[in-house]
Amino acid sequence: MASLLTVLNENEKIIIASNSHQSVSNGIFLAKAKKVVVDVKFSYPFINDGEILAEDIEKAIIQNPKAKAVLITSPNYYGVVSNINKISEVVHKANMILIVDQAHGSHLPFFKKDFAAECQGADIVINSPHKTMGAFTQCGLLNVCSDRVDRFFLERNLQIIQSSSPSYLFLTSFAMNLEIMENYGVEIIREWKTNIETFLDKITYLKNLEVLQLDNLDKSKINIFAKKTFDKIVDGNFIVKFLENKGIFLEMSFDKIALGMSGIGSQKEDYENLFTALLELDEIIENKFDSVESLEALDVLRIKSFNDDNIGLKVNNLLDSKKKVLRLKKQNIDIKEEQKFYKECFFSFKQDFVDFENDISDTKTKVNCNNIERLHYTKAVNRILAVNITPYPPGIPILTIGEICEADKLQIAYELVKLGQNVMGMDSYGNVSVYKLNH
Ligand SMILES: Cc1ncc(COP(=O)(O)O)c(C=O)c1O
């Protein structure tokens, strides 16, 4: 937020990627600036996120030459990294500033420099050492990597938005991280990489399970999925649930993927235990899935895990029902349709906030930006949102403050709420806050 307040003045534009965290929309809102949204390119059929292409950023820059900055998230939640080097060239050629939200990659400068935004030309890089390193939660870190950034204003804005009472717990955890990396960093990172490589080598022997491998994937993220034939039964949630029963806890599941995050503290035994459990699951699939009884037994486990309140399955279930709504539920869903569906349902891709102070041609009415009312989502359609609607995790808003409420997205949000997922901006009854109208 401090970096957004620093690079943007009122009404100025910033180019952002559609998978940006809600903190990005919030910063733009505080700066009273405008956003131009660039779509991500989906990386893999059943992952609802992707990389940001330099070509797409370039197109947006050509269309918005007066934009001040570009902000992208790299790596994304699944570990997919964008080509920061290429993007920074394009951004700097246009005299703009490149901000990279590297919340999921604070280990990258040590782990793989080619992927680290700090080493690839970004001007500002924001890290969350509490995700993959060893700091306490809330230890966000802002790195300024070039002279294009006005450090005075950045520091002033940091002071404005931060607490004036620093937490000594946080500072100590930072200091400990520094000490660990200085004294043992080389060894720890070497071991981390070796453990992952060994794990990935062993995984290739599994007949029915796979771990996602892409050239632009940060290998510390372990995206597990079932090979084609079984993915309808063994989806991401199934894998999460199976592993939980073995005392192994992953980050989340989405559709077919079970996402595991390794970190600086992961030990050799953790990878070994994960492999042993996956081997067991692989054998179950291999040996028993050919009988009707075993399929039914697994279905029982699946239903049981649904009742166990697992958000991953709930989202998957929602996806299923939503696909039905969209009449996409065929035997083989067209990949492009599936990705279009992901995009439409899970990203806010509006180009701009509504201009509060002027008439809104879509609604033919005026908005009173100082007055808010709380409405059931079914009555909020076509009204202007006064909050972000953000499923959490992963924290990417599907609708942002100032957007016109779309019926379909509100329904998605409510389905998630009903299924028990935390959706910021919508309560358990499906109420949302919208701006009142001036009549
Ligand atoms: C991509 C991304 N950016 C920003 C944030 C916000 O970071 P924090 O919650 O540490 O402020 C998160 C949090 O999960 C995130 O995933």
The ligand as a Tripos MOL2 file, in Angstrom:
@<TRIPOS>MOLECULE
LIG
   16    16     1     0     0
SMALL
NO_CHARGES

@<TRIPOS>ATOM
      1 C1         -0.0400  -12.6210   -3.1730 C.3       1 LIG1
      2 C2         -0.2470  -11.9360   -1.8530 C.ar      1 LIG1
      3 N1          0.0050  -10.6290   -1.7520 N.ar      1 LIG1
      4 C3         -0.1640   -9.9720   -0.5950 C.ar      1 LIG1
      5 C4         -0.5970  -10.6240    0.5250 C.ar      1 LIG1
      6 C5         -0.7600   -9.8330    1.7820 C.3       1 LIG1
      7 O1          0.2570  -10.1430    2.6220 O.3       1 LIG1
      8 P1          0.1000   -9.9350    4.2020 P.3       1 LIG1
      9 O2         -1.1270  -10.7080    4.5710 O.co2     1 LIG1
     10 O3          1.3450  -10.4760    4.7280 O.co2     1 LIG1
     11 O4         -0.0850   -8.4820    4.3920 O.co2     1 LIG1
     12 C6         -0.8560  -11.9840    0.4860 C.ar      1 LIG1
     13 C7         -1.3490  -12.6840    1.6860 C.2       1 LIG1
     14 O5         -1.6270  -13.8150    1.7420 O.2       1 LIG1
     15 C8         -0.7030  -12.6720   -0.7470 C.ar      1 LIG1
     16 O6         -0.9550  -13.9820   -0.8490 O.3       1 LIG1
@<TRIPOS>BOND
     1     1     2 1
     2     2     3 ar
     3     2    15 ar
     4     3     4 ar
     5     4     5 ar
     6     5     6 1
     7     5    12 ar
     8     6     7 1
     9     7     8 1
    10     8     9 2
    11     8    10 1
    12     8    11 1
    13    12    13 1
    14    12    15 ar
    15    13    14 2
    16    15    16 1
@<TRIPOS>SUBSTRUCTURE
     1 LIG1         1 GROUP 0 **** ****
